């Protein structure tokens, strides 16, 4: 049974930081590209960051480059997203994705 569970969302002030985690099971996590997506209010879901199986050669949306860092721990089947210098426009539900599997998302709200 496949499970993908995100955590770490919450309310943060502009300029603050959050670290999202995604724990996956039921598929070979260490062999697949993993991605973070987000869906902002009134917008379509968009790709935020991606990381290959070996963890080298990450990719980011232009809107988050230099502020967000994607990483993974294959021994723990866990994906991370470190988010710094958060802006109100980063407010969204953040989703973890691997192959065709998705979590239910974690809400990040950036507001003063």
C-alpha positions as CSV (number, residue, x, y, z in Angstrom):
1,X,0.0,0.0,0.0
2,X,1.4,3.3,-1.1
3,X,1.5,6.2,1.4
4,X,2.8,9.7,0.8
5,X,2.4,12.0,3.8
6,X,3.5,15.7,4.0
7,X,4.1,17.6,7.2
8,X,5.6,20.8,8.4
9,X,3.2,23.4,7.1
10,X,1.8,26.2,9.2
11,X,1.5,30.0,9.6
12,X,4.7,32.0,9.3
13,X,5.5,35.7,9.0
14,X,7.0,37.1,5.8
15,X,10.7,36.6,5.8
16,X,10.4,33.5,7.9
17,X,11.3,29.9,7.3
18,X,9.6,26.5,7.3
19,X,10.8,23.0,6.6
20,X,8.4,20.6,4.9
21,X,8.9,16.9,5.1
22,X,7.3,14.1,3.0
23,X,7.5,10.5,4.1
24,X,6.8,7.8,1.4
25,X,6.2,4.1,1.5
26,X,5.0,1.4,-0.8
27,X,7.3,2.1,-3.7
28,X,11.1,2.3,-4.2
29,X,11.6,5.8,-3.0
30,X,15.4,5.7,-3.6
31,X,15.0,5.0,-7.3
32,X,12.6,7.7,-8.3
33,X,12.6,11.5,-9.0
34,X,10.7,13.2,-6.3
35,X,9.0,16.6,-6.6
36,X,7.3,19.3,-4.6
37,X,4.3,21.0,-6.1
38,X,2.1,23.7,-4.7
39,X,-1.3,25.1,-5.4
40,X,-1.9,28.7,-4.6
41,X,-5.4,30.1,-4.0
42,X,-7.2,30.4,-7.3
43,X,-4.3,29.0,-9.2
44,X,-3.4,25.7,-10.9
45,X,-1.0,23.3,-9.3
46,X,2.6,24.2,-10.2
47,X,6.0,22.5,-9.9
48,X,8.2,24.0,-7.2
49,X,11.2,21.8,-7.1
50,X,12.5,18.4,-8.2
51,X,15.3,16.1,-7.1
52,X,16.7,13.0,-8.9
53,X,17.0,9.7,-7.2
54,X,20.7,10.2,-6.3
55,X,20.0,13.7,-5.0
56,X,22.3,15.5,-7.5
57,X,21.0,17.9,-10.1
58,X,18.0,19.7,-8.5
59,X,15.6,22.0,-10.3
60,X,13.5,24.9,-9.1
61,X,10.8,27.1,-10.3
62,X,12.2,30.6,-11.0
63,X,9.9,32.0,-8.3
64,X,11.7,30.1,-5.5
65,X,15.3,29.9,-6.8
66,X,17.7,31.0,-4.1
67,X,15.1,30.7,-1.3
68,X,14.0,27.1,-1.3
69,X,16.1,24.0,-1.1
70,X,14.9,20.5,-1.9
71,X,16.7,17.5,-0.5
72,X,16.1,13.8,0.3
73,X,17.2,11.1,2.7
74,X,16.8,7.8,0.9
75,X,17.6,5.8,4.0
76,X,14.6,7.4,5.6
77,X,12.3,7.5,2.5
78,X,11.9,11.2,3.2
79,X,11.8,14.3,1.0
80,X,12.4,17.8,2.4
81,X,11.8,21.3,1.3
82,X,13.6,24.0,3.2
83,X,11.8,27.3,2.6
84,X,13.5,30.6,3.5
85,X,12.7,34.2,3.0
86,X,9.0,33.3,2.6
87,X,6.7,35.8,0.9
88,X,2.9,36.1,1.1
89,X,2.8,34.8,-2.5
90,X,4.3,31.5,-1.3
91,X,1.0,30.8,0.5
92,X,-0.3,27.5,-0.9
93,X,-1.0,23.9,-0.3
94,X,2.3,22.0,-0.9
95,X,2.2,18.5,-2.3
96,X,4.8,15.8,-2.5
97,X,4.9,13.7,-5.7
98,X,6.7,10.5,-6.7
99,X,5.8,8.7,-10.0
100,X,2.0,8.8,-9.9
101,X,1.7,9.0,-6.2
102,X,0.6,12.2,-4.3
103,X,0.2,13.2,-0.8
104,X,-2.8,15.1,0.5
105,X,-0.8,18.3,1.0
106,X,0.3,20.6,3.8
107,X,-0.9,24.2,4.0
108,X,1.7,27.0,4.2
109,X,0.3,30.4,5.1
110,X,2.7,33.4,4.9
111,X,1.1,36.4,6.6
112,X,1.8,39.0,9.2
